[in-house]
Amino acid sequence: MPQLNPAPWFAILTFSWLIFLTLIPPKILAHTFPNEPTTQSAQKPKTESWNWPWH
């Protein structure tokens, strides 16, 4: 089984990762969602006790 010289493959791996790390994160971070979430009020909704007719 022939052995491969790791020098060119390591350089290809390194350069491909450098390309991925410089091109892809800005594209992902620039993504905007079509519906921005709205902030909810800090007040809790008023809860009322149930009026059980049989109790």
PQR file of N, CA, C, O and H, with PARSE charges and radii, in Angstrom:
ATOM      1  N   MET A   1       0.852  -1.172   0.000 -0.4000 1.5000
ATOM      2  CA  MET A   1       0.000   0.000   0.000 -0.0000 2.0000
ATOM      3  C   MET A   1       0.898   1.235   0.000  0.5500 1.7000
ATOM      4  O   MET A   1       1.730   1.389   0.894 -0.5500 1.4000
ATOM      5  N   PRO A   2       0.745   2.108  -0.978 -0.5600 1.5000
ATOM      6  CA  PRO A   2       1.639   3.265  -1.069  0.2800 2.0000
ATOM      7  C   PRO A   2       1.318   4.307  -0.008  0.5500 1.7000
ATOM      8  O   PRO A   2       0.163   4.492   0.376 -0.5500 1.4000
ATOM      9  N   GLN A   3       2.336   4.964   0.446 -0.4000 1.5000
ATOM     10  CA  GLN A   3       2.177   6.021   1.433 -0.0000 2.0000
ATOM     11  C   GLN A   3       2.099   7.365   0.707  0.5500 1.7000
ATOM     12  O   GLN A   3       2.841   7.609  -0.245 -0.5500 1.4000
ATOM     13  H   GLN A   3       3.274   4.813   0.135  0.4000 1.0000
ATOM     14  N   LEU A   4       1.208   8.219   1.156 -0.4000 1.5000
ATOM     15  CA  LEU A   4       1.063   9.542   0.545 -0.0000 2.0000
ATOM     16  C   LEU A   4       1.950  10.545   1.272  0.5500 1.7000
ATOM     17  O   LEU A   4       2.145  10.467   2.485 -0.5500 1.4000
ATOM     18  H   LEU A   4       0.605   8.021   1.929  0.4000 1.0000
ATOM     19  N   ASN A   5       2.466  11.463   0.520 -0.4000 1.5000
ATOM     20  CA  ASN A   5       3.254  12.534   1.106 -0.0000 2.0000
ATOM     21  C   ASN A   5       2.283  13.506   1.787  0.5500 1.7000
ATOM     22  O   ASN A   5       1.436  14.081   1.103 -0.5500 1.4000
ATOM     23  H   ASN A   5       2.307  11.527  -0.466  0.4000 1.0000
ATOM     24  N   PRO A   6       2.373  13.712   3.112 -0.5600 1.5000
ATOM     25  CA  PRO A   6       1.379  14.537   3.796  0.2800 2.0000
ATOM     26  C   PRO A   6       1.534  16.035   3.549  0.5500 1.7000
ATOM     27  O   PRO A   6       0.621  16.801   3.858 -0.5500 1.4000
ATOM     28  N   ALA A   7       2.654  16.465   3.007 -0.4000 1.5000
ATOM     29  CA  ALA A   7       2.889  17.901   2.859 -0.0000 2.0000
ATOM     30  C   ALA A   7       1.838  18.590   1.980  0.5500 1.7000
ATOM     31  O   ALA A   7       1.251  19.572   2.434 -0.5500 1.4000
ATOM     32  H   ALA A   7       3.395  15.843   2.756  0.4000 1.0000
ATOM     33  N   PRO A   8       1.564  18.129   0.739 -0.5600 1.5000
ATOM     34  CA  PRO A   8       0.569  18.872  -0.045  0.2800 2.0000
ATOM     35  C   PRO A   8      -0.847  18.720   0.502  0.5500 1.7000
ATOM     36  O   PRO A   8      -1.648  19.649   0.388 -0.5500 1.4000
ATOM     37  N   TRP A   9      -1.173  17.577   1.089 -0.4000 1.5000
ATOM     38  CA  TRP A   9      -2.528  17.381   1.615 -0.0000 2.0000
ATOM     39  C   TRP A   9      -2.763  18.234   2.848  0.5500 1.7000
ATOM     40  O   TRP A   9      -3.861  18.753   3.046 -0.5500 1.4000
ATOM     41  H   TRP A   9      -0.523  16.823   1.182  0.4000 1.0000
ATOM     42  N   PHE A  10      -1.749  18.380   3.671 -0.4000 1.5000
ATOM     43  CA  PHE A  10      -1.905  19.240   4.849 -0.0000 2.0000
ATOM     44  C   PHE A  10      -2.058  20.695   4.433  0.5500 1.7000
ATOM     45  O   PHE A  10      -2.840  21.428   5.038 -0.5500 1.4000
ATOM     46  H   PHE A  10      -0.857  17.958   3.510  0.4000 1.0000
ATOM     47  N   ALA A  11      -1.327  21.123   3.414 -0.4000 1.5000
ATOM     48  CA  ALA A  11      -1.458  22.499   2.929 -0.0000 2.0000
ATOM     49  C   ALA A  11      -2.844  22.728   2.340  0.5500 1.7000
ATOM     50  O   ALA A  11      -3.443  23.780   2.561 -0.5500 1.4000
ATOM     51  H   ALA A  11      -0.692  20.527   2.923  0.4000 1.0000
ATOM     52  N   ILE A  12      -3.360  21.756   1.592 -0.4000 1.5000
ATOM     53  CA  ILE A  12      -4.707  21.882   1.021 -0.0000 2.0000
ATOM     54  C   ILE A  12      -5.746  21.949   2.140  0.5500 1.7000
ATOM     55  O   ILE A  12      -6.670  22.760   2.087 -0.5500 1.4000
ATOM     56  H   ILE A  12      -2.874  20.901   1.413  0.4000 1.0000
ATOM     57  N   LEU A  13      -5.593  21.106   3.140 -0.4000 1.5000
ATOM     58  CA  LEU A  13      -6.518  21.122   4.275 -0.0000 2.0000
ATOM     59  C   LEU A  13      -6.469  22.468   4.996  0.5500 1.7000
ATOM     60  O   LEU A  13      -7.509  23.035   5.330 -0.5500 1.4000
ATOM     61  H   LEU A  13      -4.842  20.447   3.184  0.4000 1.0000
ATOM     62  N   THR A  14      -5.267  22.973   5.233 -0.4000 1.5000
ATOM     63  CA  THR A  14      -5.118  24.244   5.940 -0.0000 2.0000
ATOM     64  C   THR A  14      -5.727  25.394   5.150  0.5500 1.7000
ATOM     65  O   THR A  14      -6.459  26.208   5.712 -0.5500 1.4000
ATOM     66  H   THR A  14      -4.422  22.513   4.961  0.4000 1.0000
ATOM     67  N   PHE A  15      -5.438  25.473   3.867 -0.4000 1.5000
ATOM     68  CA  PHE A  15      -5.971  26.569   3.059 -0.0000 2.0000
ATOM     69  C   PHE A  15      -7.481  26.469   2.887  0.5500 1.7000
ATOM     70  O   PHE A  15      -8.166  27.492   2.860 -0.5500 1.4000
ATOM     71  H   PHE A  15      -4.843  24.812   3.410  0.4000 1.0000
ATOM     72  N   SER A  16      -8.006  25.263   2.770 -0.4000 1.5000
ATOM     73  CA  SER A  16      -9.458  25.134   2.643 -0.0000 2.0000
ATOM     74  C   SER A  16     -10.150  25.580   3.932  0.5500 1.7000
ATOM     75  O   SER A  16     -11.198  26.224   3.877 -0.5500 1.4000
ATOM     76  H   SER A  16      -7.450  24.432   2.792  0.4000 1.0000
ATOM     77  N   TRP A  17      -9.573  25.242   5.095 -0.4000 1.5000
ATOM     78  CA  TRP A  17     -10.163  25.695   6.355 -0.0000 2.0000
ATOM     79  C   TRP A  17     -10.044  27.199   6.515  0.5500 1.7000
ATOM     80  O   TRP A  17     -10.954  27.837   7.044 -0.5500 1.4000
ATOM     81  H   TRP A  17      -8.722  24.719   5.139  0.4000 1.0000
ATOM     82  N   LEU A  18      -8.951  27.765   6.073 -0.4000 1.5000
ATOM     83  CA  LEU A  18      -8.818  29.229   6.134 -0.0000 2.0000
ATOM     84  C   LEU A  18      -9.866  29.905   5.257  0.5500 1.7000
ATOM     85  O   LEU A  18     -10.433  30.927   5.641 -0.5500 1.4000
ATOM     86  H   LEU A  18      -8.213  27.246   5.643  0.4000 1.0000
ATOM     87  N   ILE A  19     -10.119  29.344   4.095 -0.4000 1.5000
ATOM     88  CA  ILE A  19     -11.153  29.908   3.218 -0.0000 2.0000
ATOM     89  C   ILE A  19     -12.525  29.789   3.868  0.5500 1.7000
ATOM     90  O   ILE A  19     -13.305  30.741   3.877 -0.5500 1.4000
ATOM     91  H   ILE A  19      -9.658  28.513   3.783  0.4000 1.0000
ATOM     92  N   PHE A  20     -12.812  28.602   4.415 -0.4000 1.5000
ATOM     93  CA  PHE A  20     -14.109  28.420   5.067 -0.0000 2.0000
ATOM     94  C   PHE A  20     -14.284  29.354   6.258  0.5500 1.7000
ATOM     95  O   PHE A  20     -15.363  29.911   6.460 -0.5500 1.4000
ATOM     96  H   PHE A  20     -12.178  27.828   4.408  0.4000 1.0000
ATOM     97  N   LEU A  21     -13.234  29.526   7.038 -0.4000 1.5000
ATOM     98  CA  LEU A  21     -13.343  30.361   8.231 -0.0000 2.0000
ATOM     99  C   LEU A  21     -13.380  31.841   7.920  0.5500 1.7000
ATOM    100  O   LEU A  21     -13.795  32.629   8.770 -0.5500 1.4000
ATOM    101  H   LEU A  21     -12.358  29.074   6.874  0.4000 1.0000
ATOM    102  N   THR A  22     -12.962  32.247   6.736 -0.4000 1.5000
ATOM    103  CA  THR A  22     -13.024  33.673   6.391 -0.0000 2.0000
ATOM    104  C   THR A  22     -14.258  34.021   5.570  0.5500 1.7000
ATOM    105  O   THR A  22     -14.690  35.174   5.590 -0.5500 1.4000
ATOM    106  H   THR A  22     -12.624  31.606   6.046  0.4000 1.0000
ATOM    107  N   LEU A  23     -14.838  33.074   4.855 -0.4000 1.5000
ATOM    108  CA  LEU A  23     -15.991  33.382   4.008 -0.0000 2.0000
ATOM    109  C   LEU A  23     -17.331  33.046   4.646  0.5500 1.7000
ATOM    110  O   LEU A  23     -18.289  33.805   4.502 -0.5500 1.4000
ATOM    111  H   LEU A  23     -14.487  32.138   4.838  0.4000 1.0000
ATOM    112  N   ILE A  24     -17.413  31.938   5.339 -0.4000 1.5000
ATOM    113  CA  ILE A  24     -18.718  31.477   5.808 -0.0000 2.0000
ATOM    114  C   ILE A  24     -19.232  32.240   7.045  0.5500 1.7000
ATOM    115  O   ILE A  24     -20.410  32.599   7.052 -0.5500 1.4000
ATOM    116  H   ILE A  24     -16.635  31.321   5.456  0.4000 1.0000
ATOM    117  N   PRO A  25     -18.431  32.510   8.086 -0.5600 1.5000
ATOM    118  CA  PRO A  25     -18.995  33.197   9.258  0.2800 2.0000
ATOM    119  C   PRO A  25     -19.622  34.566   8.962  0.5500 1.7000
ATOM    120  O   PRO A  25     -20.684  34.854   9.515 -0.5500 1.4000
ATOM    121  N   PRO A  26     -19.028  35.428   8.123 -0.5600 1.5000
ATOM    122  CA  PRO A  26     -19.729  36.690   7.842  0.2800 2.0000
ATOM    123  C   PRO A  26     -21.077  36.484   7.150  0.5500 1.7000
ATOM    124  O   PRO A  26     -22.019  37.240   7.388 -0.5500 1.4000
ATOM    125  N   LYS A  27     -21.172  35.470   6.300 -0.4000 1.5000
ATOM    126  CA  LYS A  27     -22.452  35.205   5.645 -0.0000 2.0000
ATOM    127  C   LYS A  27     -23.495  34.738   6.659  0.5500 1.7000
ATOM    128  O   LYS A  27     -24.664  35.115   6.573 -0.5500 1.4000
ATOM    129  H   LYS A  27     -20.407  34.856   6.107  0.4000 1.0000
ATOM    130  N   ILE A  28     -23.075  33.931   7.604 -0.4000 1.5000
ATOM    131  CA  ILE A  28     -24.015  33.441   8.614 -0.0000 2.0000
ATOM    132  C   ILE A  28     -24.412  34.570   9.564  0.5500 1.7000
ATOM    133  O   ILE A  28     -25.581  34.691   9.929 -0.5500 1.4000
ATOM    134  H   ILE A  28     -22.126  33.625   7.674  0.4000 1.0000
ATOM    135  N   LEU A  29     -23.447  35.393   9.962 -0.4000 1.5000
ATOM    136  CA  LEU A  29     -23.752  36.475  10.885 -0.0000 2.0000
ATOM    137  C   LEU A  29     -24.574  37.585  10.232  0.5500 1.7000
ATOM    138  O   LEU A  29     -25.248  38.337  10.935 -0.5500 1.4000
ATOM    139  H   LEU A  29     -22.497  35.294   9.665  0.4000 1.0000
ATOM    140  N   ALA A  30     -24.535  37.701   8.922 -0.4000 1.5000
ATOM    141  CA  ALA A  30     -25.311  38.725   8.224 -0.0000 2.0000
ATOM    142  C   ALA A  30     -26.746  38.279   7.972  0.5500 1.7000
ATOM    143  O   ALA A  30     -27.551  39.054   7.456 -0.5500 1.4000
ATOM    144  H   ALA A  30     -23.988  37.090   8.351  0.4000 1.0000
ATOM    145  N   HIS A  31     -27.075  37.047   8.328 -0.4000 1.5000
ATOM    146  CA  HIS A  31     -28.420  36.536   8.094 -0.0000 2.0000
ATOM    147  C   HIS A  31     -29.412  37.263   8.982  0.5500 1.7000
ATOM    148  O   HIS A  31     -29.182  37.428  10.180 -0.5500 1.4000
ATOM    149  H   HIS A  31     -26.421  36.417   8.747  0.4000 1.0000
ATOM    150  N   THR A  32     -30.507  37.694   8.395 -0.4000 1.5000
ATOM    151  CA  THR A  32     -31.573  38.331   9.165 -0.0000 2.0000
ATOM    152  C   THR A  32     -32.824  37.465   9.073  0.5500 1.7000
ATOM    153  O   THR A  32     -33.112  36.872   8.034 -0.5500 1.4000
ATOM    154  H   THR A  32     -30.694  37.560   7.422  0.4000 1.0000
ATOM    155  N   PHE A  33     -33.540  37.405  10.145 -0.4000 1.5000
ATOM    156  CA  PHE A  33     -34.761  36.625  10.185 -0.0000 2.0000
ATOM    157  C   PHE A  33     -35.909  37.470   9.647  0.5500 1.7000
ATOM    158  O   PHE A  33     -35.943  38.675   9.896 -0.5500 1.4000
ATOM    159  H   PHE A  33     -33.306  37.887  10.990  0.4000 1.0000
ATOM    160  N   PRO A  34     -36.843  36.878   8.921 -0.5600 1.5000
ATOM    161  CA  PRO A  34     -37.941  37.677   8.364  0.2800 2.0000
ATOM    162  C   PRO A  34     -38.869  38.228   9.443  0.5500 1.7000
ATOM    163  O   PRO A  34     -39.415  39.320   9.283 -0.5500 1.4000
ATOM    164  N   ASN A  35     -39.052  37.507  10.516 -0.4000 1.5000
ATOM    165  CA  ASN A  35     -39.922  37.972  11.600 -0.0000 2.0000
ATOM    166  C   ASN A  35     -39.080  38.138  12.854  0.5500 1.7000
ATOM    167  O   ASN A  35     -38.716  37.161  13.509 -0.5500 1.4000
ATOM    168  H   ASN A  35     -38.608  36.620  10.646  0.4000 1.0000
ATOM    169  N   GLU A  36     -38.780  39.374  13.176 -0.4000 1.5000
ATOM    170  CA  GLU A  36     -38.008  39.638  14.388 -0.0000 2.0000
ATOM    171  C   GLU A  36     -38.893  39.383  15.607  0.5500 1.7000
ATOM    172  O   GLU A  36     -40.062  39.769  15.605 -0.5500 1.4000
ATOM    173  H   GLU A  36     -39.075  40.167  12.645  0.4000 1.0000
ATOM    174  N   PRO A  37     -38.363  38.748  16.636 -0.5600 1.5000
ATOM    175  CA  PRO A  37     -39.185  38.506  17.825  0.2800 2.0000
ATOM    176  C   PRO A  37     -39.482  39.806  18.565  0.5500 1.7000
ATOM    177  O   PRO A  37     -38.633  40.692  18.662 -0.5500 1.4000
ATOM    178  N   THR A  38     -40.683  39.900  19.074 -0.4000 1.5000
ATOM    179  CA  THR A  38     -41.074  41.091  19.816 -0.0000 2.0000
ATOM    180  C   THR A  38     -40.793  40.867  21.293  0.5500 1.7000
ATOM    181  O   THR A  38     -40.862  39.743  21.790 -0.5500 1.4000
ATOM    182  H   THR A  38     -41.372  39.180  18.995  0.4000 1.0000
ATOM    183  N   THR A  39     -40.480  41.944  21.979 -0.4000 1.5000
ATOM    184  CA  THR A  39     -40.210  41.834  23.405 -0.0000 2.0000
ATOM    185  C   THR A  39     -41.531  41.775  24.161  0.5500 1.7000
ATOM    186  O   THR A  39     -42.472  42.505  23.851 -0.5500 1.4000
ATOM    187  H   THR A  39     -40.424  42.857  21.576  0.4000 1.0000
ATOM    188  N   GLN A  40     -41.587  40.901  25.150 -0.4000 1.5000
ATOM    189  CA  GLN A  40     -42.794  40.765  25.947 -0.0000 2.0000
ATOM    190  C   GLN A  40     -42.689  41.667  27.163  0.5500 1.7000
ATOM    191  O   GLN A  40     -41.597  42.000  27.622 -0.5500 1.4000
ATOM    192  H   GLN A  40     -40.822  40.307  25.402  0.4000 1.0000
ATOM    193  N   SER A  41     -43.837  42.049  27.666 -0.4000 1.5000
ATOM    194  CA  SER A  41     -43.842  42.916  28.841 -0.0000 2.0000
ATOM    195  C   SER A  41     -43.365  42.148  30.064  0.5500 1.7000
ATOM    196  O   SER A  41     -43.484  40.925  30.142 -0.5500 1.4000
ATOM    197  H   SER A  41     -44.724  41.779  27.293  0.4000 1.0000
ATOM    198  N   ALA A  42     -42.823  42.896  31.011 -0.4000 1.5000
ATOM    199  CA  ALA A  42     -42.293  42.269  32.218 -0.0000 2.0000
ATOM    200  C   ALA A  42     -43.391  41.915  33.209  0.5500 1.7000
ATOM    201  O   ALA A  42     -43.147  41.175  34.162 -0.5500 1.4000
ATOM    202  H   ALA A  42     -42.726  43.889  30.947  0.4000 1.0000
ATOM    203  N   GLN A  43     -44.608  42.438  32.997 -0.4000 1.5000
ATOM    204  CA  GLN A  43     -45.698  42.158  33.920 -0.0000 2.0000
ATOM    205  C   GLN A  43     -46.253  40.764  33.671  0.5500 1.7000
ATOM    206  O   GLN A  43     -46.412  40.334  32.528 -0.5500 1.4000
ATOM    207  H   GLN A  43     -44.806  43.040  32.223  0.4000 1.0000
ATOM    208  N   LYS A  44     -46.540  40.077  34.751 -0.4000 1.5000
ATOM    209  CA  LYS A  44     -47.138  38.752  34.626 -0.0000 2.0000
ATOM    210  C   LYS A  44     -48.636  38.916  34.346  0.5500 1.7000
ATOM    211  O   LYS A  44     -49.260  39.845  34.860 -0.5500 1.4000
ATOM    212  H   LYS A  44     -46.411  40.427  35.679  0.4000 1.0000
ATOM    213  N   PRO A  45     -49.207  38.045  33.553 -0.5600 1.5000
ATOM    214  CA  PRO A  45     -50.654  38.139  33.323  0.2800 2.0000
ATOM    215  C   PRO A  45     -51.414  37.817  34.610  0.5500 1.7000
ATOM    216  O   PRO A  45     -51.007  36.971  35.405 -0.5500 1.4000
ATOM    217  N   LYS A  46     -52.524  38.516  34.783 -0.4000 1.5000
ATOM    218  CA  LYS A  46     -53.316  38.316  36.006 -0.0000 2.0000
ATOM    219  C   LYS A  46     -54.019  36.966  35.931  0.5500 1.7000
ATOM    220  O   LYS A  46     -54.774  36.696  34.996 -0.5500 1.4000
ATOM    221  H   LYS A  46     -52.855  39.204  34.137  0.4000 1.0000
ATOM    222  N   THR A  47     -53.767  36.138  36.909 -0.4000 1.5000
ATOM    223  CA  THR A  47     -54.419  34.834  36.957 -0.0000 2.0000
ATOM    224  C   THR A  47     -55.531  34.871  37.992  0.5500 1.7000
ATOM    225  O   THR A  47     -55.376  35.402  39.091 -0.5500 1.4000
ATOM    226  H   THR A  47     -53.154  36.357  37.668  0.4000 1.0000
ATOM    227  N   GLU A  48     -56.637  34.298  37.607 -0.4000 1.5000
ATOM    228  CA  GLU A  48     -57.777  34.238  38.529 -0.0000 2.0000
ATOM    229  C   GLU A  48     -58.032  32.789  38.917  0.5500 1.7000
ATOM    230  O   GLU A  48     -57.820  31.870  38.126 -0.5500 1.4000
ATOM    231  H   GLU A  48     -56.763  33.867  36.714  0.4000 1.0000
ATOM    232  N   SER A  49     -58.488  32.608  40.142 -0.4000 1.5000
ATOM    233  CA  SER A  49     -58.799  31.254  40.578 -0.0000 2.0000
ATOM    234  C   SER A  49     -60.067  30.776  39.891  0.5500 1.7000
ATOM    235  O   SER A  49     -60.945  31.570  39.553 -0.5500 1.4000
ATOM    236  H   SER A  49     -58.660  33.355  40.784  0.4000 1.0000
ATOM    237  N   TRP A  50     -60.149  29.490  39.692 -0.4000 1.5000
ATOM    238  CA  TRP A  50     -61.328  28.925  39.037 -0.0000 2.0000
ATOM    239  C   TRP A  50     -62.480  28.835  40.036  0.5500 1.7000
ATOM    240  O   TRP A  50     -62.306  28.492  41.205 -0.5500 1.4000
ATOM    241  H   TRP A  50     -59.436  28.845  39.967  0.4000 1.0000
ATOM    242  N   ASN A  51     -63.630  29.151  39.532 -0.4000 1.5000
ATOM    243  CA  ASN A  51     -64.840  29.025  40.358 -0.0000 2.0000
ATOM    244  C   ASN A  51     -65.479  27.681  40.035  0.5500 1.7000
ATOM    245  O   ASN A  51     -66.206  27.545  39.051 -0.5500 1.4000
ATOM    246  H   ASN A  51     -63.772  29.430  38.582  0.4000 1.0000
ATOM    247  N   TRP A  52     -65.190  26.671  40.894 -0.4000 1.5000
ATOM    248  CA  TRP A  52     -65.728  25.343  40.642 -0.0000 2.0000
ATOM    249  C   TRP A  52     -67.175  25.284  41.096  0.5500 1.7000
ATOM    250  O   TRP A  52     -67.464  25.534  42.266 -0.5500 1.4000
ATOM    251  H   TRP A  52     -64.599  26.782  41.694  0.4000 1.0000
ATOM    252  N   PRO A  53     -68.088  24.959  40.194 -0.5600 1.5000
ATOM    253  CA  PRO A  53     -69.504  24.958  40.582  0.2800 2.0000
ATOM    254  C   PRO A  53     -69.880  23.827  41.534  0.5500 1.7000
ATOM    255  O   PRO A  53     -70.878  23.959  42.242 -0.5500 1.4000
ATOM    256  N   TRP A  54     -69.141  22.733  41.589 -0.4000 1.5000
ATOM    257  CA  TRP A  54     -69.505  21.605  42.433 -0.0000 2.0000
ATOM    258  C   TRP A  54     -68.799  21.617  43.789  0.5500 1.7000
ATOM    259  O   TRP A  54     -68.999  20.711  44.598 -0.5500 1.4000
ATOM    260  H   TRP A  54     -68.330  22.626  41.014  0.4000 1.0000
ATOM    261  N   HIS A  55     -68.001  22.602  44.032 -0.4000 1.5000
ATOM    262  CA  HIS A  55     -67.264  22.606  45.294 -0.0000 2.0000
ATOM    263  C   HIS A  55     -67.809  23.608  46.257  0.5500 1.7000
ATOM    264  O   HIS A  55     -67.298  23.737  47.369 -0.5500 1.4000
ATOM    265  H   HIS A  55     -67.838  23.338  43.375  0.4000 1.0000
TER
END
